[in-house]
Structure formats: structure tokens, C-alpha cells
Amino acid sequence: STLTSLFGMLPLMIMPGVGSEIYRGLATVIVGGMLISAIFTLVLFPSLLRLGEKSPHDNSQQNNNVEDLHAEEVKPSLQANIG
């Protein structure tokens, strides 16, 4: 839909004619805004999401540490209940 809107506005930007001065500025703003938003959506946002991702290696180390801490907390409480 972005491409169809851009191609629909191109004739307004390019074609000279009576009254085109008014529509040429409007079409330029619309085409520029849609190009910027398409670039943000297709390039910038996925790049930012990749930077924010954690690698599986980092998660496995973190999960092991949490499990070790949890195991250490559970053992004394089980011994207290048994003894």
C-alpha cells in the first residue's frame, strides 16, 4: 500500500500544469513522509529489535544461575521440615 500511494503521488510531484504549485508541495511532503516511514519500518525498527535481543547463550547461563540459587534455598528448608 505504501508503494501504491507513492506511485500515485509521483504524477502530482512531476507534472507541470495549472494549479500544480499547490499540489506539488503537498505531494512532496506526503512522498517524503511515506518514504521515511517505510525505511523506519523495514530497516531501523528490525535493527533496534536485533540489538535488544539476548543471545540464547546468555539466557542459558542466567537460567542456570537462577536454578542453582533456587536449589540452594530449597535444600535447607527441606532439611528443616524433615529434621
Stockholm file with secondary structure:
# STOCKHOLM 1.0

chainA/1-83         STLTSLFGMLPLMIMPGVGSEIYRGLATVIVGGMLISAIFTLVLFPSLLRLGEKSPHDNSQQNNNVEDLHAEEVKPSLQANIG
#=GR chainA/1-83 SS CHHHHHHHHHHHHHCCCTTHHHHHHHHHHHHHHHHHHHHIIIIIHHHHHHHHCCCHHHHHHHHHHHHHHHHHHHHHHHHHHHC
#=GC SS_cons        CHHHHHHHHHHHHHCCCTTHHHHHHHHHHHHHHHHHHHHIIIIIHHHHHHHHCCCHHHHHHHHHHHHHHHHHHHHHHHHHHHC
//
